[in-house]
Amino acid sequence: MVDKLGSKLDDFKYPNSEILYGVDAYIIEVYPQGHKHNIRFLSDKAYWLDRFTKTRRIRGNKLSKGFLEINF
């Protein structure tokens, strides 16, 4: 689906997302269990969950992080 949408998603990923919305965003395509690319989704999800648990502090403030689901 991400490939089909192509440039329509550009505003929702870094660096455009940071310029437009102040969000450092990346896209993970979700594949259902049993799909041949499900392991790709699980790997990406594990990577980002790890990155979200090790946030740095800026001027003593912990940065807020989370997931945003976009349905087209």
NORCORVEN-V367439 format. One record per residue. N is the residue number from 1. RES is the residue in one letter. SS is DSSP state (H for helix, E for strand, - for the rest). OMEGA is omega as a letter, one per 20 degrees, with the letter a starting at -180 (NA if undefined). BURIAL is I if it has 16 or more other C-alpha atoms within 10 Angstrom, else O. Layout:
N,RES,SS,OMEGA,BURIAL ; N,RES,SS,OMEGA,BURIAL
This chain:
1,M,-,a,O ; 2,V,H,r,O ; 3,D,H,a,O ; 4,K,H,a,O ; 5,L,H,r,O ; 6,G,H,a,O ; 7,S,H,r,O ; 8,K,H,a,O ; 9,L,H,a,O ; 10,D,H,a,O ; 11,D,H,a,O ; 12,F,H,r,I ; 13,K,-,a,O ; 14,Y,-,j,I ; 15,P,-,a,O ; 16,N,H,a,I ; 17,S,H,r,I ; 18,E,H,r,O ; 19,I,H,a,O ; 20,L,H,a,O ; 21,Y,H,a,O ; 22,G,-,a,O ; 23,V,-,r,O ; 24,D,-,a,O ; 25,A,-,r,I ; 26,Y,-,a,O ; 27,I,-,r,I ; 28,I,-,r,I ; 29,E,-,a,O ; 30,V,-,r,I ; 31,Y,-,a,O ; 32,P,-,r,O ; 33,Q,-,a,O ; 34,G,-,r,O ; 35,H,-,a,O ; 36,K,-,r,O ; 37,H,-,a,O ; 38,N,H,a,O ; 39,I,H,r,O ; 40,R,H,r,O ; 41,F,H,a,I ; 42,L,H,r,I ; 43,S,H,r,O ; 44,D,H,a,I ; 45,K,H,r,O ; 46,A,H,r,O ; 47,Y,H,a,O ; 48,W,H,r,O ; 49,L,H,r,O ; 50,D,H,r,O ; 51,R,H,a,O ; 52,F,H,a,O ; 53,T,-,a,O ; 54,K,-,a,O ; 55,T,-,r,O ; 56,R,-,r,O ; 57,R,E,r,O ; 58,I,E,a,O ; 59,R,-,r,O ; 60,G,-,a,O ; 61,N,E,r,O ; 62,K,E,a,O ; 63,L,-,r,O ; 64,S,-,r,O ; 65,K,-,r,O ; 66,G,-,r,O ; 67,F,-,r,O ; 68,L,-,r,O ; 69,E,-,r,O ; 70,I,-,r,O ; 71,N,-,r,O ; 72,F,-,NA,O
